[in-house]
Amino acid sequence: MDPHLKKLQQEIAASVEGLSAEQLNWHRPGKWNIVEILEHLYLTYTGTLKGLSRSLASGAPPILKPTLKDRLQCLVVLGLGYLPAGREAPQFARPKGLSPETVMAGIRGKIAEMDEALTRYAAQFGAHSKVLNHLYLGPFSIDQWRRFHLVHGRHHLKQIRRLRSEIRNPRKQDET
């Protein structure tokens, strides 16, 4: 498995280790709980898989050229590993109420499935060809998709760590 995606699997597993069902479902008013954050990630992996599947079925990689704006945004997100906060998740990646069991049991497998699809795509069309457009950041290559999912996952794992801290320290809830 690709090192970025392997690390992502490990970091996600560590982020929820030892949490009870009650803790996984706790949230501040109007915010996602830990299961919903993980469901969002799960849905982004599913979205990438669907996009790759369509592209593989077409028999040729799409011809995608990044704009200057795309390149600058990629530099920040993929080069610096910084995903700015505040952007609303697209509709397809918003939690839909999947069961915690489905999300918790399936997220590791979805990452592995995505890695396999990216590997197949690279074998068929080359690892450096732009394979899919990211909704906000433009076209990504295989390696860029792997890096993006690690950066995006870490962005949300920070939220999970904050929630864990608030669960352990109830006073922090009043301060935010």
FIBA-503842 format. One line per 4 residues: number of its first residue (from 1); their letters; for each residue x, y, z of N, C-alpha, C. Coordinates in steps of 0.1 Angstrom, whole numbers. Each point is the difference from the previous one (the first is absolute). Layout:
% residues N
NUM) A) X:Y:Z:X:Y:Z:X:Y:Z; ...
***
This chain:
% residues 176
1) MDPH) 8:-12:0:-8:12:0:9:12:0; -5:11:-6:7:13:-1:2:5:14; 12:5:3:3:5:14:-9:11:5; -5:9:-9:-9:10:4:-13:-6:5
5) LKKL) -5:-9:-7:-13:-6:3:1:-10:12; 11:-6:1:3:-9:12:0:9:13; 7:11:-1:1:9:11:-14:5:4; -8:3:-10:-13:5:2:-8:-10:8
9) QQEI) 0:-13:-5:-7:-11:7:4:0:15; 13:0:2:6:-1:14:-5:12:9; 1:12:-6:-4:12:8:-15:0:3; -8:-4:-10:-15:-1:3:-2:-10:11
13) AASV) 6:-12:-1:-2:-10:11:4:5:13; 11:7:1:5:5:13:-9:11:5; -6:8:-9:-9:11:5:-12:-4:7; -5:-12:-2:-12:-5:6:2:-11:10
17) EGLS) 13:-4:2:3:-11:9:-5:3:14; -7:-10:6:-5:1:13:-12:9:3; -6:5:-11:-12:8:2:-13:-8:1; -9:4:9:-13:-7:1:-9:5:-11
21) AEQL) -11:-7:-2:-11:4:-9:-5:14:4; -1:2:12:-5:13:5:10:11:-4; 13:-2:2:10:10:-3:1:2:-15; -2:-11:-8:0:2:-15:-11:8:-5
25) NWHR) -11:0:7:-12:8:-4:-2:13:6; 9:4:10:-1:13:6:5:11:-9; -7:11:0:4:12:-8:-5:13:7; 6:11:-5:-5:13:4:-12:3:-9
29) PGKW) -9:8:5:-12:3:-8:4:6:-14; -7:-6:-10:3:5:-14:13:-6:-6; 7:-8:7:13:-5:-6:-1:-15:-1; 8:-6:-9:1:-14:-2:6:-7:12
33) NIVE) -5:-13:3:6:-8:10:12:-8:-7; 7:-8:8:11:-8:-6:-4:-9:-11; -11:-7:2:-5:-10:-10:-4:8:-13; -6:12:2:-3:7:-12:12:5:-8
37) ILEH) 10:4:8:13:4:-7:6:-12:-7; 0:-11:6:5:-12:-7:-9:-4:-12; -13:2:1:-9:-3:-11:3:9:-11; 3:13:3:4:9:-11:12:-5:-7
41) LYLT) 10:-4:7:12:-5:-6:-3:-12:-8; -8:-10:5:-4:-12:-7:-7:4:-13; -8:10:0:-7:4:-12:9:6:-10; 11:7:4:9:6:-9:8:-11:-7
45) YTGT) 3:-11:7:7:-12:-6:-9:-6:-10; -13:-2:4:-10:-5:-10:-1:8:-12; 0:14:2:-1:9:-12:12:-2:-9; 12:-1:6:12:-2:-8:-1:-13:-8
49) LKGL) -4:-10:7:-2:-13:-7:-9:0:-11; -11:7:1:-10:1:-11:6:8:-11; 7:11:2:6:7:-10:11:-8:-8; 8:-7:8:10:-9:-7:-7:-11:-8
53) SRSL) -10:-5:5:-7:-11:-7:-6:5:-14; -6:12:1:-5:6:-13:11:2:-10; 12:5:6:11:4:-9:6:-13:-6; 2:-10:8:5:-13:-4:-9:-6:-11
57) ASGA) -13:1:2:-10:-6:-9:0:7:-14; 4:13:0:1:7:-12:11:-4:-9; 10:-7:6:11:-5:-8:12:9:-3; -2:13:5:11:10:-2:-1:10:11
61) PPIL) 12:5:4:-1:10:10:-6:13:-5; -7:8:8:-5:12:-6:12:10:-2; -2:9:-9:11:10:-2:-3:12:8; 7:2:11:-3:10:10:13:9:1
65) KPTL) -2:13:-1:11:9:2:-4:9:12; 9:0:10:-2:9:11:2:15:-3; -8:8:6:1:14:-2:11:5:10; 3:13:-1:10:6:9:-6:-1:14
69) KDRL) -13:3:2:-6:0:13:1:-15:5; -3:-10:-8:1:-14:4:14:-3:6; 10:5:-8:14:-3:4:4:7:13; -5:12:2:3:7:13:-7:-7:11
73) QCLV) -12:-4:-2:-8:-7:11:7:-13:3; 4:-7:-10:7:-13:2:13:2:8; 7:10:-3:12:3:7:-2:1:15; -11:7:3:-3:2:14:-5:-13:7
77) VLGL) -9:-7:-7:-6:-12:6:10:-12:-1; 5:-2:-11:8:-12:-2:15:2:3; 5:12:-3:14:3:3:2:3:14; -8:9:6:2:4:14:-9:-9:10
81) GYLP) -9:-8:-5:-8:-8:8:-10:8:8; -4:11:-5:-10:9:8:-13:0:-8; -11:-4:7:-13:1:-6:-7:11:8; -3:11:-6:-7:11:7:-14:-5:5
85) AGRE) -3:5:12:-13:-3:6:-11:9:-6; -12:-4:2:-12:8:-3:-7:-3:-13; 6:-9:-9:-7:-4:-12:-11:-10:3; -12:2:-4:-10:-10:2:1:-12:-9
89) APQF) -2:-12:6:1:-12:-7:-10:-1:-11; 3:-5:-12:-10:-2:-11:-10:-9:5; -12:1:-6:-12:-8:4:4:-15:0; 7:-6:-10:2:-14:0:9:-5:11
93) ARPK) 7:9:7:9:-3:10:-4:4:14; -13:4:1:-6:3:13:-5:-12:7; 1:-2:13:-5:-12:7:-15:-2:-3; -3:-12:-3:-14:-4:-3:-6:-9:10
97) GLSP) 7:-2:11:-5:-8:11:3:-15:-1; 11:-3:-7:4:-14:0:2:-5:15; -2:-12:2:2:-5:14:15:1:4; 2:3:13:14:0:5:7:-13:-4
101) ETVM) -6:-11:1:6:-13:-3:5:-1:-14; -9:5:-10:4:0:-14:12:9:-2; 0:12:6:11:9:-3:13:-5:7; -1:-4:12:12:-5:7:6:-12:-6
105) AGIR) -9:-10:-4:5:-12:-6:4:2:-15; -5:10:-7:2:1:-14:11:10:-4; 4:9:9:9:11:-5:13:-5:-4; 6:-10:8:13:-5:-3:-1:-7:-14
109) GKIA) -10:-8:-2:-2:-7:-13:-1:10:-12; -8:11:2:-1:9:-11:13:7:-4; 8:2:10:14:6:-3:8:-10:-8; -1:-13:4:8:-10:-7:-6:-2:-14
113) EMDE) -13:0:-2:-7:-1:-13:4:12:-9; 1:12:6:4:12:-8:15:-2:-4; 8:-5:9:14:-2:-4:1:-9:-11; -7:-11:0:0:-10:-11:-5:6:-13
117) ALTR) -10:8:1:-5:6:-13:10:10:-5; 7:8:9:10:9:-5:12:-7:-6; 3:-12:6:11:-8:-6:-4:-5:-14; -12:-5:-1:-5:-5:-13:0:11:-10
121) YAAQ) -4:12:4:0:11:-10:14:4:-4; 9:0:9:14:3:-3:6:-10:-10; -4:-13:2:5:-10:-9:-5:1:-14; -13:5:-1:-6:1:-13:4:13:-7
125) FGAH) 1:11:7:1:13:-6:13:8:4; 7:-5:10:12:7:4:-2:7:13; 9:0:9:-1:6:13:-1:15:0; 5:6:-10:1:15:0:-11:7:-8
129) SKVL) -8:-8:-7:-11:6:-7:-11:6:10; -6:11:-4:-10:5:8:-13:-9:-2; -5:-4:11:-10:-11:-1:-15:5:3; -1:9:9:-13:5:4:1:15:5
133) NHLY) -10:7:-2:-1:13:6:-5:0:14; 7:6:9:-5:3:13:-10:11:-1; -10:0:8:-11:10:-2:5:14:2; 9:2:9:5:14:2:14:2:-4
137) LGPF) 8:-10:-2:15:2:-2:5:-4:-14; -9:-4:-9:4:-3:-13:4:-15:-2; 7:-2:-11:4:-14:-3:12:-5:8; -1:-13:5:10:-6:7:6:-12:-7
141) SIDQ) 12:-3:2:6:-13:-4:-2:-10:11; 4:-12:-3:-1:-11:10:6:4:13; 13:4:0:7:4:12:-7:11:7; -5:10:-8:-6:11:7:-13:-4:7
145) WRRF) -8:-9:-6:-12:-5:7:4:-7:13; 10:-8:0:5:-6:12:4:10:11; 8:9:-4:4:11:9:-12:8:5; -9:3:-9:-12:8:4:-8:-7:11
149) HLVH) -2:-13:-2:-8:-7:10:7:0:13; 13:-1:0:7:1:13:-2:14:6; 3:10:-7:-2:14:5:-14:2:5; -10:-3:-8:-14:2:3:-3:-8:13
153) GRHH) 4:-13:0:-2:-8:12:6:6:12; 12:5:0:6:6:11:-7:13:5; -5:7:-10:-8:12:3:-12:-4:9; -7:-10:-3:-11:-5:8:4:-7:12
157) LKQI) 12:-6:0:5:-7:13:3:10:10; 3:13:-4:2:10:10:-13:3:7; -11:0:-8:-13:2:6:-4:-11:10; 4:-12:-4:-3:-12:9:8:2:13
161) RRLR) 13:4:-1:8:2:12:-6:11:9; -5:11:-6:-7:10:8:-12:-5:7; -8:-8:-7:-12:-6:6:4:-9:12; 10:-8:-2:5:-9:10:4:8:13
165) SEIR) 7:11:-3:4:9:11:-12:6:7; -10:4:-7:-12:5:6:-8:-10:8; 1:-12:-5:-7:-11:7:7:-3:14; 13:1:0:8:-2:12:0:12:9
169) NPRK) -1:12:-5:0:12:8:-12:8:-3; -11:-3:7:-13:7:-2:1:15:1; 9:5:7:1:15:1:3:6:-13; 8:-7:-8:4:6:-13:-13:2:-9
173) QDET) -10:-8:2:-12:2:-8:-6:13:3; 0:5:12:-6:13:4:8:12:-6; 13:-2:-2:9:10:-5:-1:3:-15; -5:-10:-7:-1:1:-15:-13:5:-5
***
